[in-house]
Amino acid sequence: MRIVCISDTHSKHSQLKIPDGDLLLHAGDATGRGGREEIGAFNAWLGSLPHRHKVIISGNHDFGFERNPEARSWITHAVYLQDEEVTIEGLRIYGSPWQPWFFNWAFNLKRGPELAAVWAKVPAGIDVLLTHSPPLGVLDRLDTGEPVGCEELTKALTRIRPKLHVFGHIHEAYGMVERDGIVYVNASSCNLKYRPVNPPVVVDL
């Protein structure tokens, strides 16, 4: 299956050139603040894309999904995941929006037990893990060089062992690496200046 990975588009999705594929994954921060109009525009854009399947999660900018349980019903052209799993053509995908506390943005949790409890819900044996936060030590460094990913997520990955882990959040850490049999993708579309200059990452699974 050809998987097209994007993240952190911040309502600038229409400026991206999206390659064709079987499955589109968006790892959160589709909007600037997560208002209904922004979510609606994003959903309409998703509907214009040719991919047979689309799966999305929220990020720290997507307040609407955190504050309004009805917001997920505004997404009609993709599967929205929030601490849940979907199987697509035999591929098990789990999505979760949480990240270590980051100012007063959406989907914040304190480092330690709170985040550990979130990742404990992720079943072993899934094929694709879709999170907004990177794990600690993998494509998570700020421009200062400081790693800011989630250490509890790193620990959980030794149990979960997905084939592919897609995330975003740290714009300047965009890229792809493979470690210990897991392909990691920081799919942030926008750079540190919120310009949508990073191309989608394509992975064949």
QUIHUNOR-V388396 format. One record per pair of residues at least 12 apart in sequence whose C-alpha atoms are under 8 Angstrom apart, sorted by sequence separation. I is the first residue (numbers start at 1). J is the second residue. If there is no record, write none. Layout:
i->I j->J
i->I j->J
This chain:
i->30 j->42
i->83 j->95
i->84 j->96
i->136 j->148
i->137 j->149
i->174 j->186
i->175 j->187
i->81 j->94
i->82 j->95
i->83 j->96
i->136 j->149
i->173 j->186
i->174 j->187
i->187 j->200
i->4 j->18
i->81 j->95
i->82 j->96
i->83 j->97
i->135 j->149
i->136 j->150
i->174 j->188
i->187 j->201
i->4 j->19
i->81 j->96
i->82 j->97
i->100 j->115
i->134 j->149
i->135 j->150
i->136 j->151
i->173 j->188
i->174 j->189
i->4 j->20
i->99 j->115
i->133 j->149
i->134 j->150
i->135 j->151
i->170 j->186
i->185 j->201
i->4 j->21
i->13 j->30
i->98 j->115
i->133 j->150
i->135 j->152
i->136 j->153
i->137 j->154
i->165 j->182
i->168 j->185
i->171 j->188
i->3 j->21
i->4 j->22
i->6 j->24
i->7 j->25
i->135 j->153
i->136 j->154
i->163 j->181
i->164 j->182
i->165 j->183
i->166 j->184
i->167 j->185
i->168 j->186
i->170 j->188
i->171 j->189
i->2 j->21
i->3 j->22
i->4 j->23
i->5 j->24
i->6 j->25
i->7 j->26
i->8 j->27
i->10 j->29
i->11 j->30
i->134 j->153
i->135 j->154
i->163 j->182
i->164 j->183
i->165 j->184
i->166 j->185
i->167 j->186
i->168 j->187
i->169 j->188
i->171 j->190
i->172 j->191
i->1 j->21
i->2 j->22
i->3 j->23
i->4 j->24
i->5 j->25
i->6 j->26
i->7 j->27
i->8 j->28
i->9 j->29
i->10 j->30
i->11 j->31
i->98 j->118
i->162 j->182
i->163 j->183
i->164 j->184
i->165 j->185
i->166 j->186
i->167 j->187
i->168 j->188
i->171 j->191
i->172 j->192
i->1 j->22
i->2 j->23
i->3 j->24
i->4 j->25
i->5 j->26
i->6 j->27
i->7 j->28
i->8 j->29
i->9 j->30
i->10 j->31
i->11 j->32
i->161 j->182
i->164 j->185
i->166 j->187
i->167 j->188
i->171 j->192
i->1 j->23
i->3 j->25
i->5 j->27
i->7 j->29
i->8 j->30
i->9 j->31
i->10 j->32
i->56 j->78
i->7 j->30
i->8 j->31
i->54 j->77
i->55 j->78
i->56 j->79
i->57 j->80
i->54 j->78
i->55 j->79
i->56 j->80
i->57 j->81
i->58 j->82
i->174 j->198
i->53 j->78
i->54 j->79
i->55 j->80
i->56 j->81
i->57 j->82
i->176 j->201
i->55 j->81
i->175 j->201
i->11 j->38
i->24 j->51
i->34 j->61
i->35 j->62
i->23 j->51
i->28 j->56
i->30 j->58
i->33 j->61
i->34 j->62
i->35 j->63
i->36 j->64
i->94 j->122
i->142 j->170
i->13 j->42
i->22 j->51
i->23 j->52
i->24 j->53
i->25 j->54
i->26 j->55
i->27 j->56
i->28 j->57
i->29 j->58
i->30 j->59
i->32 j->61
i->33 j->62
i->34 j->63
i->35 j->64
i->141 j->170
i->143 j->172
i->20 j->50
i->21 j->51
i->22 j->52
i->23 j->53
i->24 j->54
i->25 j->55
i->26 j->56
i->27 j->57
i->28 j->58
i->29 j->59
i->31 j->61
i->32 j->62
i->33 j->63
i->34 j->64
i->47 j->77
i->140 j->170
i->142 j->172
i->11 j->42
i->14 j->45
i->20 j->51
i->21 j->52
i->22 j->53
i->23 j->54
i->24 j->55
i->25 j->56
i->26 j->57
i->27 j->58
i->28 j->59
i->29 j->60
i->30 j->61
i->31 j->62
i->33 j->64
i->34 j->65
i->43 j->74
i->46 j->77
i->139 j->170
i->141 j->172
i->142 j->173
i->13 j->45
i->23 j->55
i->27 j->59
i->28 j->60
i->29 j->61
i->30 j->62
i->43 j->75
i->46 j->78
i->94 j->126
i->141 j->173
i->29 j->62
i->43 j->76
i->44 j->77
i->93 j->126
i->98 j->131
i->99 j->132
i->100 j->133
i->119 j->152
i->129 j->162
i->134 j->167
i->140 j->173
i->28 j->62
i->40 j->74
i->43 j->77
i->92 j->126
i->93 j->127
i->94 j->128
i->95 j->129
i->96 j->130
i->97 j->131
i->98 j->132
i->99 j->133
i->119 j->153
i->126 j->160
i->128 j->162
i->131 j->165
i->133 j->167
i->134 j->168
i->139 j->173
i->36 j->71
i->39 j->74
i->40 j->75
i->43 j->78
i->53 j->88
i->83 j->118
i->91 j->126
i->92 j->127
i->93 j->128
i->94 j->129
i->95 j->130
i->96 j->131
i->97 j->132
i->98 j->133
i->124 j->159
i->125 j->160
i->126 j->161
i->127 j->162
i->128 j->163
i->129 j->164
i->130 j->165
i->131 j->166
i->132 j->167
i->133 j->168
i->134 j->169
i->139 j->174
i->39 j->75
i->91 j->127
i->92 j->128
i->93 j->129
i->94 j->130
i->95 j->131
i->96 j->132
i->97 j->133
i->116 j->152
i->120 j->156
i->124 j->160
i->125 j->161
i->126 j->162
i->127 j->163
i->128 j->164
i->129 j->165
i->130 j->166
i->131 j->167
i->132 j->168
i->133 j->169
i->134 j->170
i->139 j->175
i->60 j->97
i->91 j->128
i->93 j->130
i->115 j->152
i->116 j->153
i->119 j->156
i->123 j->160
i->124 j->161
i->125 j->162
i->126 j->163
i->127 j->164
i->128 j->165
i->129 j->166
i->130 j->167
i->131 j->168
i->132 j->169
i->133 j->170
i->139 j->176
i->57 j->95
i->58 j->96
i->59 j->97
i->60 j->98
i->83 j->121
i->84 j->122
i->115 j->153
i->122 j->160
i->124 j->162
i->128 j->166
i->56 j->95
i->57 j->96
i->58 j->97
i->59 j->98
i->60 j->99
i->83 j->122
i->111 j->150
i->57 j->97
i->66 j->106
i->111 j->151
i->112 j->152
i->116 j->156
i->66 j->107
i->111 j->152
i->63 j->105
i->63 j->106
i->61 j->105
i->62 j->106
i->60 j->105
i->61 j->106
i->60 j->106
i->138 j->184
i->139 j->185
i->59 j->106
i->60 j->107
i->139 j->186
i->59 j->107
i->60 j->108
i->100 j->149
i->100 j->150
i->8 j->59
i->99 j->150
i->134 j->186
i->28 j->97
i->27 j->97
i->60 j->132
i->57 j->130
i->59 j->132
i->57 j->131
i->58 j->132
i->57 j->132
i->27 j->130
i->28 j->131
i->27 j->131
i->28 j->132
i->25 j->130
i->27 j->132
i->60 j->169
i->59 j->169
i->27 j->166
i->28 j->167
i->27 j->167
i->28 j->168
i->29 j->169
i->27 j->168
i->28 j->169
i->7 j->167
i->8 j->168
i->27 j->187
i->5 j->166
i->7 j->168
i->8 j->169
i->7 j->169
i->8 j->171
i->7 j->186
i->8 j->187
i->9 j->188
i->5 j->185
i->7 j->187
i->8 j->188
i->9 j->189
i->10 j->190
i->16 j->196
i->6 j->187
i->7 j->188
i->8 j->189
i->9 j->190
i->15 j->196
i->16 j->197
i->18 j->199
i->19 j->200
i->5 j->187
i->6 j->188
i->7 j->189
i->8 j->190
i->17 j->199
i->18 j->200
i->6 j->189
i->13 j->196
i->16 j->199
i->17 j->200
i->10 j->194
i->12 j->196
i->9 j->196
i->6 j->200
i->5 j->200
i->6 j->201
i->4 j->200
i->5 j->201
i->4 j->201
i->5 j->202
i->4 j->202
i->5 j->203
i->3 j->202
i->4 j->203
i->2 j->202
i->3 j->203
i->2 j->203
i->3 j->204
i->2 j->204
i->3 j->205
i->1 j->204
i->2 j->205
i->1 j->205
